[in-house]
Amino acid sequence: MSSSVFPALAGIGWSVKRAEMWKTRTQSAISGKETRIADWSYPRHHWSLAFDFLRQGSLSGTTYSEFASLAGFFNLRQGSYDSFLYTDPDDNAATAQALGIGDGTTTAFQLVRSFGGFVEPILAPNVVGAVYLNGTVQSGGLYTVHDWSSTTPGTIVFTSAPGSGVVVTADFTFYFPCRFSADELDFEKFMAALWQAKKVEFMSLK
């Protein structure tokens, strides 16, 4: 389970596609009535990026290695085998996010974020800027943040349980843990020292 971050490259183009995916089992009776069972409590996300150019070699006196960076990153993941972390430019931070209410016993609280009113667990925190108890900032020595490589990813664990009725909130940025959708990634060289990747697809992990 890798914590390598998807590279930020200048040649990313438009449009960027993101799909929200759920899994529902549907059974239809002879009468036409349906029974539906939602197998997932929160969605997976699927991205499709296009890189209009990936420079490789010398251009105007400057040496670039963007093609090698993306190809190497894909190969280091062994295609769809290994995970990586992705920063969605439009969905990567939460401010004063409610995480739970203390009961005097519970010490671990799962990071979550609300996006359009839907609350989803965060498994790969980037930077936790502040943690609050009833609106008061807590010293970093009073809690531990478990990252994506942990057995309990995305949890904040306090050294002492917050008291009963105490509201736990946090400010943080985060990644989406992902894997590539396929074991093959196509590149095309369209000019000297210039490549492109028309479809780079990957999906989030749970």
C-alpha positions as CSV (number, residue, x, y, z in Angstrom):
1,M,0.0,0.0,0.0
2,S,1.9,3.0,-1.3
3,S,1.7,6.6,-0.1
4,S,3.3,8.0,-3.2
5,V,1.5,11.1,-4.5
6,F,0.3,11.4,-8.1
7,P,2.6,13.9,-9.9
8,A,1.5,17.4,-10.6
9,L,2.4,18.0,-14.3
10,A,2.0,21.1,-16.4
11,G,0.4,19.5,-19.4
12,I,-2.9,18.4,-17.9
13,G,-5.7,19.4,-20.2
14,W,-9.5,19.8,-20.3
15,S,-11.8,18.3,-19.6
16,V,-11.2,16.4,-16.3
17,K,-13.9,13.8,-15.7
18,R,-14.9,12.5,-12.3
19,A,-17.6,9.8,-11.8
20,E,-19.4,9.0,-8.5
21,M,-19.9,5.2,-8.2
22,W,-22.3,3.2,-6.1
23,K,-23.1,-0.5,-5.9
24,T,-26.8,-1.5,-5.7
25,R,-28.3,-5.0,-6.0
26,T,-31.7,-4.9,-7.7
27,Q,-34.2,-7.9,-7.8
28,S,-37.3,-7.6,-9.8
29,A,-40.4,-9.7,-9.0
30,I,-42.8,-11.0,-11.6
31,S,-45.2,-8.2,-10.6
32,G,-42.6,-5.7,-11.5
33,K,-41.9,-4.6,-8.0
34,E,-38.3,-4.1,-7.1
35,T,-36.2,-4.9,-4.1
36,R,-33.0,-2.8,-3.9
37,I,-30.0,-3.3,-1.5
38,A,-27.3,-0.7,-1.2
39,D,-24.0,-2.6,-0.8
40,W,-21.9,0.5,-0.1
41,S,-22.3,3.1,2.6
42,Y,-20.3,5.7,0.7
43,P,-19.2,5.9,-3.0
44,R,-16.0,5.3,-4.9
45,H,-14.8,7.9,-7.3
46,H,-13.4,7.5,-10.8
47,W,-11.2,10.1,-12.5
48,S,-10.2,10.4,-16.2
49,L,-7.4,12.9,-17.0
50,A,-5.9,13.9,-20.3
51,F,-2.4,15.2,-20.6
52,D,-2.1,17.3,-23.7
53,F,1.7,17.4,-23.5
54,L,4.4,15.6,-21.6
55,R,7.8,17.1,-22.4
56,Q,10.8,14.8,-22.5
57,G,14.3,16.0,-23.4
58,S,15.6,19.5,-24.2
59,L,13.2,22.3,-25.3
60,S,14.5,25.9,-25.7
61,G,17.5,25.1,-23.6
62,T,15.6,23.5,-20.8
63,T,15.6,19.8,-20.0
64,Y,12.2,18.1,-19.1
65,S,11.3,14.7,-17.9
66,E,7.5,14.8,-17.6
67,F,6.9,11.8,-19.8
68,A,9.3,9.8,-17.8
69,S,7.7,11.0,-14.5
70,L,4.3,9.8,-15.4
71,A,5.4,6.5,-17.1
72,G,7.7,5.8,-14.2
73,F,5.0,6.5,-11.6
74,F,2.6,4.1,-13.4
75,N,5.3,1.4,-13.7
76,L,6.3,1.8,-10.0
77,R,2.6,1.1,-9.1
78,Q,2.8,-2.0,-11.4
79,G,-0.3,-0.8,-13.3
80,S,-3.4,-1.3,-11.2
81,Y,-1.7,-3.3,-8.5
82,D,-0.4,-0.7,-6.0
83,S,-2.1,2.3,-4.5
84,F,-1.2,6.0,-4.6
85,L,-2.5,9.3,-3.3
86,Y,-4.3,11.9,-5.5
87,T,-5.2,15.5,-4.7
88,D,-8.5,16.5,-6.3
89,P,-8.1,20.2,-7.0
90,D,-11.8,20.9,-6.1
91,D,-12.2,18.5,-3.2
92,N,-9.2,18.3,-0.9
93,A,-9.8,20.3,2.3
94,A,-12.3,20.7,5.2
95,T,-12.6,23.5,7.7
96,A,-14.3,23.2,11.1
97,Q,-15.5,19.8,10.1
98,A,-17.5,18.0,12.8
99,L,-16.0,14.6,13.6
100,G,-18.1,13.5,16.6
101,I,-19.1,14.2,20.1
102,G,-17.1,12.9,23.1
103,D,-18.5,10.4,25.6
104,G,-15.7,10.4,28.1
105,T,-14.5,7.0,26.8
106,T,-13.9,7.1,23.1
107,T,-10.4,8.3,22.1
108,A,-10.5,7.6,18.3
109,F,-12.5,9.8,15.8
110,Q,-12.6,9.2,12.1
111,L,-11.8,12.1,9.8
112,V,-14.7,12.9,7.5
113,R,-15.6,15.6,5.1
114,S,-18.9,17.0,4.0
115,F,-19.2,17.6,0.2
116,G,-22.5,18.9,-1.0
117,G,-24.1,17.7,2.2
118,F,-22.8,14.2,1.9
119,V,-20.5,13.1,4.6
120,E,-17.7,10.6,3.7
121,P,-14.8,9.2,5.7
122,I,-11.3,10.5,4.9
123,L,-8.7,7.7,4.8
124,A,-5.6,9.7,3.7
125,P,-5.1,12.9,5.6
126,N,-2.5,15.3,4.2
127,V,-2.1,18.1,6.8
128,V,-4.2,18.4,9.9
129,G,-4.0,22.1,10.6
130,A,-6.0,22.2,13.8
131,V,-8.1,20.0,16.1
132,Y,-10.7,21.6,18.3
133,L,-12.6,20.5,21.4
134,N,-15.7,22.7,21.8
135,G,-14.0,25.2,19.5
136,T,-10.7,25.4,21.5
137,V,-7.5,24.5,19.6
138,Q,-5.7,21.5,21.0
139,S,-2.0,21.1,21.3
140,G,-0.5,18.6,18.7
141,G,0.9,16.6,21.6
142,L,-2.6,15.7,22.8
143,Y,-3.5,13.6,19.7
144,T,-2.1,11.4,17.0
145,V,-3.2,11.4,13.3
146,H,-3.1,8.0,11.6
147,D,-2.3,8.2,7.9
148,W,-3.1,6.0,4.9
149,S,-0.4,3.5,5.8
150,S,-1.9,2.9,9.2
151,T,-4.2,0.0,10.1
152,T,-6.8,2.6,11.1
153,P,-6.3,5.2,8.4
154,G,-7.7,8.6,8.7
155,T,-8.3,8.5,12.5
156,I,-7.4,11.1,15.1
157,V,-6.6,9.4,18.4
158,F,-6.5,11.5,21.6
159,T,-4.3,10.7,24.5
160,S,-7.3,11.3,26.8
161,A,-10.9,10.8,25.7
162,P,-12.8,14.0,25.2
163,G,-15.4,14.6,27.8
164,S,-19.1,13.7,27.5
165,G,-20.9,16.2,25.1
166,V,-17.6,17.8,23.9
167,V,-17.8,18.5,20.2
168,V,-14.7,17.4,18.2
169,T,-13.9,19.4,15.0
170,A,-10.9,19.8,12.7
171,D,-9.3,21.7,9.8
172,F,-7.4,19.5,7.4
173,T,-6.4,18.8,3.8
174,F,-6.5,15.3,2.4
175,Y,-5.8,12.9,-0.5
176,F,-7.9,10.2,-2.1
177,P,-6.2,6.8,-2.0
178,C,-6.4,5.4,-5.5
179,R,-5.3,2.8,-7.9
180,F,-5.0,2.9,-11.7
181,S,-8.0,1.4,-13.5
182,A,-6.0,-0.8,-15.9
183,D,-2.6,-2.4,-16.3
184,E,-1.9,-0.5,-19.5
185,L,-1.3,3.3,-20.1
186,D,-1.0,4.6,-23.6
187,F,1.3,7.4,-24.6
188,E,1.6,9.1,-28.1
189,K,4.6,11.1,-29.4
190,F,3.2,13.9,-31.6
191,M,6.3,16.1,-32.0
192,A,10.0,16.0,-31.1
193,A,10.3,15.8,-27.3
194,L,6.5,16.0,-26.9
195,W,4.2,13.2,-25.8
196,Q,0.6,13.0,-24.7
197,A,-1.5,10.7,-22.7
198,K,-5.1,11.0,-23.8
199,K,-6.7,9.0,-21.0
200,V,-5.2,8.4,-17.6
201,E,-7.9,6.6,-15.5
202,F,-7.9,5.7,-11.8
203,M,-10.4,5.1,-9.0
204,S,-10.5,5.6,-5.3
205,L,-10.1,2.9,-2.7
206,K,-11.8,2.0,0.5
